[in-house]
Every structure is written in structure tokens, then in C-alpha cells.
Amino acid sequence: MIVLFNLLMMKKNCITLLFLLLLAVLTGCCEEKKAKTVLPPSKGIPYELLLVVDRTVWESPVGDSLQAVLKGSVPGLPQHEPMFKMLRVFPENYVQMYTTMRNTMFVEIDSTMDKPRLAVAYDVKARPQVFVSLKAPDLNSLEYLLMKRRQEIVDYFVESELKLEAERLKKRYHRDTEQAAQKVFGYRICVPDEMRSMKQREQFLWASTELNEKDLNLVMYTFPFDPNADFADVTYWIGKRDSALKKNIPGSRPDQWMTTTWEEDIPIVSLRERSLDNRQVWETRGLWELRHGGIGGPFVSLGRIDTADNRVIVCEGFVYSPRTDKRDLMRRMEAALRTLEKIKK
């Protein structure tokens, strides 16, 4: 009888222990889920950046360098437009209301450090959010690190904004253009819903808003992959670009067609090789014009090698908006380029 009683008690204790363990797991899961969802939405308009900087840094020549980096010209535009709309506060004024800003850069001098340091963190106080921290033991090392890694600093903020806009586009985009891209190239892409005009040719697609101002455009084309080609040569990409656009985007007269803007036999473009979402791409920025047409504007293109089909696919966004700023228009098109993905067969 005593043995039976002990067995029953042991069974009861085991059940109780299992219940407590299950409760702890469920509570932990709930707390973990809650922790992931408690962050408030971040504040700030697109490409607005808060700079939290030591007063001694701001009042030194490094302050001028910070403005040159954060308020410098967006590359590839025909006129000056600042990289970001910058707001500045000193650390003692960095209060609660600022902690949920979407883009924030902290710059400070810390004499206890042995070398300068650049760090980045995401979704710290809000979501989505990017914090970039630049610390150094003295002004000279601070400026050296700032100028050495200026492109990386800018990319942290710009890429975060482009990713956010790309996610918006994936929720609302022009379905006909997406279907046409799938049919012609086997790729999916999400362009703004207002880009409802579309033209298709062999291995070429052009979607546009067809407006006289703030006109958004996207083109896609391919060419055969040449393993011996010099992909680091900007003229290689521009030669392929000008050939495709001359053939597919003519003007109203026989001597008119879309082309890259050249000066003294040099294309007004920049090229850099990048890794985006673990994919190797070549990013080209510059100016386009209608030959003998008197109109033009900026463009950005991403080229990538499609090894499975032995070809190179290029997606390009360009705008025509002669009387307005073009930064946000171009960045919206650049976000659309980020949505490109190959359809799995």
C-alpha cells in the first residue's frame, strides 16, 4: 500500500513538474513574441537623418566634413540635391522624443578609446530604424575614419530607406508590368502602380507613367554573357546600354533616340560593383538625353549575370522632371530595381 502511495505521489510530482516546465516555455515564448512586437513605429520622413554630435566636434573642421558627407550631392543628378535632410542636436538635447527617429548618427570623442570605431545597429528603439555610431579618441582619427568610410555610412541609411520603399512596392504595384517581365525575361519586378504605360519588344520592356513632369520610367533588357568581357570598364556597360536604347526608344525623328550623355568622348556616369542581397551587381549612375531632342535627366541601372541562362540582365530606372527635384523620384525607381527576382522554374 505504501509503495502504491509513493508511486502515485511520484506520478503527481512528475505531472506537476511537466506542467511547470510547459508553463515556463509558453511564458517565455509569449514574452519573446511580445518583445519583438513592442517596438513603436519609427518617425521621420524619407531620407531625414538626425545627427547627434559632440559640441566640440561640431565646432571643429570635422563638423564641416560631416556636413559634406551627409548633405553632399546625390550622385548622378544634373543639379545639387542633398543626400539627406539633416537635423542636428547635441547629446545633452537628445531626449526621449528623438529616440524613435528612423535614421540617427551618433558622433563623439572618447579619449579612453585606443582607436576609432564605426558601429551600426538596427531596430533599437523603433522599427524600422538604423543607428550608426562613430567614435574616436581624438578629432584627427575621427575625421580620418569618417572620410575613409563615408560611402559605407551613407549606404547604411540609403539602403535601409530603399528596402522600406521596396517593401511598400511589393504590396502595391502594377500587375501588368510584373506579368510582362515574367513572360519576357522570367523575372518578377514591382514598379509603382501609376506606371501603366508599357511597351514590349524582343528581350526589352519599357514601363512609364507618360507624364510631362515627374515621369517615372523602367526599362529591362538582356544581352549574352561574355566571360571575357571587362565588367569593371564603364564603357562596356554604356556601350550595351546605348545600343539597346537606340534600338528600342527612338524619338519622333529618324535622328533622335535615347542615349547616355557624353562629354568629350567620356560618358557622364559612375560605375561600382556591389553585393545586394548576396547578389553581385554592377550599379551605373549617370545622365541620359534624347539625341537632338533637347531633353534628358538622371538614370540608375543594376546589371547582374544570369549564369543559368548565360546572359546579363539589366534593370534601369530613369526620370524626366525638368522643373522639380529628382532625388526622391530616382530613389523610388531605385527601390523598384531592388524588387527584381528570378522566377523559380
C-alpha positions, -999 to 999 in steps of 0.1 A, spaced: 0 0 0 28 24 9 46 15 -24 14 23 -43 11 56 -25 47 66 -33 42 57 -69 11 79 -71 30 108 -55 59 104 -79 35 104 -108 17 135 -94 51 153 -89 62 145 -125 29 158 -139 33 190 -118 69 194 -130 59 189 -166 31 214 -162 55 240 -147 81 234 -175 54 238 -202 41 269 -185 77 283 -184 82 276 -221 49 291 -231 55 322 -209 90 325 -224 76 323 -259 49 348 -252 75 372 -236 98 367 -266 69 374 -291 59 404 -270 95 417 -270 95 415 -308 64 435 -312 66 462 -285 89 485 -306 69 515 -318 69 526 -354 99 549 -362 95 586 -370 108 607 -398 102 615 -435 121 596 -461 159 604 -461 156 625 -430 186 620 -407 192 630 -371 229 638 -362 237 636 -325 272 651 -323 295 664 -295 297 702 -295 335 701 -297 332 680 -329 306 702 -345 326 734 -339 357 719 -354 366 712 -390 352 677 -386 318 694 -384 323 707 -419 333 672 -430 301 657 -415 280 682 -435 299 674 -466 292 637 -462 255 639 -451 244 670 -470 266 664 -501 251 660 -536 233 628 -545 254 612 -573 241 610 -608 217 640 -607 220 670 -630 219 695 -601 227 696 -564 203 678 -542 214 669 -506 220 633 -497 198 637 -466 177 663 -448 199 666 -417 187 676 -383 214 682 -356 213 680 -318 239 680 -291 240 649 -268 225 669 -238 195 677 -260 190 641 -272 157 635 -253 131 608 -255 112 623 -285 143 617 -307 149 581 -298 124 568 -323 138 586 -353 143 563 -383 178 573 -391 203 585 -365 240 590 -365 260 594 -332 294 611 -334 315 616 -303 350 618 -289 360 593 -263 396 598 -251 396 563 -234 395 546 -267 427 533 -284 414 536 -319 383 550 -338 353 527 -343 323 526 -366 292 505 -355 257 500 -368 226 487 -351 190 482 -364 156 485 -347 170 496 -313 142 519 -301 117 517 -330 111 498 -362 124 502 -389 154 521 -376 192 525 -382 217 537 -357 252 545 -369 278 553 -342 312 569 -350 336 572 -320 372 582 -318 398 592 -292 406 625 -310 394 648 -338 421 637 -363 413 600 -361 376 608 -362 379 627 -394 401 600 -409 376 573 -402 347 595 -414 362 602 -448 376 567 -453 342 551 -447 319 578 -459 303 557 -487 296 529 -462 280 553 -438 258 568 -465 249 533 -477 236 522 -443 209 548 -443 201 549 -481 198 511 -483 175 510 -453 152 535 -469 153 517 -503 144 484 -485 115 501 -468 102 515 -501 107 482 -519 86 465 -492 58 491 -499 60 484 -536 57 447 -531 23 454 -515 10 477 -543 25 476 -578 14 474 -614 5 438 -621 6 440 -659 42 451 -658 51 423 -634 34 397 -657 51 411 -688 85 408 -670 78 372 -662 68 364 -697 97 382 -715 125 375 -690 114 350 -664 118 376 -637 95 394 -613 96 431 -606 73 455 -588 70 490 -602 48 519 -589 11 513 -597 9 546 -617 34 533 -643 6 519 -665 20 526 -700 40 497 -713 59 487 -745 73 453 -752 99 442 -778 122 412 -781 141 410 -748 131 445 -740 105 460 -717 96 497 -711 71 508 -684 63 545 -679 39 570 -663 39 590 -696 37 623 -677 52 657 -687 65 662 -652 77 637 -626 77 610 -653 89 576 -640 103 550 -663 117 515 -661 135 495 -688 147 459 -688 169 443 -714 194 414 -717 225 406 -737 246 374 -740 271 368 -712 307 371 -724 332 356 -699 360 376 -714 343 410 -710 357 436 -687 328 443 -664 349 468 -645 350 490 -676 322 516 -675 323 520 -713 314 483 -717 281 488 -699 274 521 -716 280 505 -750 254 478 -743 230 505 -728 232 529 -758 228 500 -782 196 487 -765 181 522 -761 188 534 -796 170 504 -809 140 505 -786 135 541 -776 135 563 -807 124 599 -809 99 614 -833 126 619 -860 150 594 -875 180 612 -860 166 611 -825 169 583 -799 177 579 -762 213 578 -753 238 583 -725 251 619 -721 287 621 -732 312 650 -729 345 649 -749 340 612 -756 335 604 -719 302 592 -706 289 612 -676 284 581 -654 298 563 -625 301 525 -620 306 504 -589 305 467 -582 283 458 -552 267 430 -533 230 434 -528 211 407 -510 241 384 -516 240 390 -553 268 405 -573 256 436 -593 271 464 -612 255 498 -604 257 525 -630 245 561 -624 245 590 -648 226 612 -672 206 604 -703 194 625 -731 173 624 -763 198 628 -791 190 661 -810 159 663 -787 168 688 -760 155 667 -731 172 644 -705 175 635 -669 192 610 -645 192 572 -646 204 544 -624 208 508 -636 217 474 -620 232 447 -641 236 411 -630 249 379 -646 223 352 -650 246 322 -652 218 297 -656 207 313 -688 241 325 -699 230 362 -701 233 395 -684 200 412 -673 199 449 -668 171 468 -650 172 506 -652 151 534 -637 151 569 -652 130 600 -647 121 631 -667 112 660 -645 129 692 -657 112 716 -632 113 697 -600 138 680 -577 146 644 -587 162 627 -557 131 611 -543 118 602 -577 150 584 -586 152 567 -552 117 554 -557 127 539 -590 159 525 -574 137 508 -548 118 492 -577 150 478 -590 156 461 -556 124 440 -561 138 421 -591 139 384 -585 140 354 -608 110 331 -611 119 296 -599 112 270 -626 
